[in-house]
Amino acid sequence: MKILRNGAKPHKLKSTMTFYIFQASTDSSLFAVTDANDATRILERPKNGHWTLFKSVEESGQPRIGFSESEAKSDIKDHGYHLTRVQISTKESAA
Protein backbone atom coordinates (compact mmCIF):
# COMPACT_ATOMS: atom_id res chain seq x y z
CA MET A 1 0.00 0.00 0.00
CA LYS A 2 1.37 3.38 -1.02
CA ILE A 3 1.21 6.13 1.60
CA LEU A 4 0.61 9.58 0.17
CA ARG A 5 1.26 12.95 1.81
CA ASN A 6 -1.60 15.11 3.04
CA GLY A 7 -4.31 12.71 1.90
CA ALA A 8 -3.39 13.16 -1.77
CA LYS A 9 -4.94 10.73 -4.21
CA PRO A 10 -2.67 8.69 -6.46
CA HIS A 11 -2.38 9.89 -10.06
CA LYS A 12 -2.53 7.39 -12.87
CA LEU A 13 0.28 8.21 -15.25
CA LYS A 14 0.02 7.21 -18.89
CA SER A 15 3.75 6.64 -19.16
CA THR A 16 6.32 7.29 -16.50
CA MET A 17 9.73 8.87 -16.84
CA THR A 18 12.82 7.92 -14.95
CA PHE A 19 14.57 11.04 -13.67
CA TYR A 20 18.35 10.87 -13.29
CA ILE A 21 19.58 13.36 -10.71
CA PHE A 22 23.18 14.56 -10.90
CA GLN A 23 24.97 16.61 -8.24
CA ALA A 24 27.63 19.20 -9.04
CA SER A 25 31.06 18.36 -7.62
CA THR A 26 31.84 22.04 -6.95
CA ASP A 27 28.48 23.01 -5.40
CA SER A 28 26.71 20.42 -3.22
CA SER A 29 23.39 22.31 -3.43
CA LEU A 30 23.23 22.32 -7.26
CA PHE A 31 21.51 19.43 -9.03
CA ALA A 32 20.65 18.66 -12.66
CA VAL A 33 17.82 16.36 -13.67
CA THR A 34 17.78 14.47 -16.99
CA ASP A 35 15.80 11.65 -18.57
CA ALA A 36 18.91 9.55 -19.23
CA ASN A 37 21.95 8.42 -17.28
CA ASP A 38 24.12 10.75 -19.37
CA ALA A 39 25.80 13.79 -17.80
CA THR A 40 27.08 14.99 -21.20
CA ARG A 41 23.66 16.59 -21.84
CA ILE A 42 24.18 18.99 -18.93
CA LEU A 43 25.96 22.32 -19.25
CA GLU A 44 29.60 22.40 -18.20
CA ARG A 45 30.32 22.93 -14.52
CA PRO A 46 32.25 26.04 -13.54
CA LYS A 47 35.57 25.74 -11.71
CA ASN A 48 36.51 22.56 -13.63
CA GLY A 49 33.95 20.51 -11.71
CA HIS A 50 31.88 17.58 -12.94
CA TRP A 51 28.43 16.06 -12.53
CA THR A 52 28.06 12.90 -10.44
CA LEU A 53 25.00 10.68 -10.53
CA PHE A 54 23.23 11.19 -7.19
CA LYS A 55 20.24 8.90 -7.74
CA SER A 56 17.44 8.00 -10.13
CA VAL A 57 13.73 8.11 -9.34
CA GLU A 58 10.57 7.15 -11.17
CA GLU A 59 8.00 9.80 -11.98
CA SER A 60 5.28 9.64 -9.35
CA GLY A 61 2.86 12.45 -10.22
CA GLN A 62 3.06 13.53 -6.58
CA PRO A 63 4.78 16.56 -5.03
CA ARG A 64 8.49 15.89 -4.70
CA ILE A 65 11.08 17.50 -2.45
CA GLY A 66 13.81 19.13 -4.52
CA PHE A 67 12.17 19.63 -7.91
CA SER A 68 8.86 19.84 -9.73
CA GLU A 69 8.32 16.87 -12.03
CA SER A 70 6.26 18.93 -14.50
CA GLU A 71 8.87 21.73 -14.64
CA ALA A 72 11.65 19.16 -15.01
CA LYS A 73 9.85 17.41 -17.89
CA SER A 74 9.31 20.74 -19.67
CA ASP A 75 12.95 21.81 -19.24
CA ILE A 76 14.23 18.39 -20.32
CA LYS A 77 12.08 18.60 -23.45
CA ASP A 78 13.31 22.14 -24.24
CA HIS A 79 16.94 22.02 -23.04
CA GLY A 80 17.85 18.40 -22.30
CA TYR A 81 18.12 18.97 -18.53
CA HIS A 82 16.56 20.77 -15.55
CA LEU A 83 18.64 22.65 -12.96
CA THR A 84 17.56 22.96 -9.35
CA ARG A 85 19.14 24.09 -6.12
CA VAL A 86 18.37 22.28 -2.88
CA GLN A 87 19.39 23.84 0.41
CA ILE A 88 18.48 22.26 3.71
CA SER A 89 18.71 24.38 6.82
CA THR A 90 18.58 22.96 10.30
CA LYS A 91 18.42 24.74 13.60
CA GLU A 92 19.53 23.39 16.91
CA SER A 93 17.65 24.45 19.98
CA ALA A 94 18.51 24.08 23.61
CA ALA A 95 16.01 21.89 25.42
KAKA-V19125 format. One line per field, one symbol per residue. ss: DSSP state (H for helix, E for strand, - for the rest). A space follows every 50 residues. Layout:
ss = ???
This chain:
ss = ----HHH----------EEEEEEE--EEEEEEEE----HHH----HHH-- EEEEEEEE----------HHHHHHHHHHH--EEEE----------
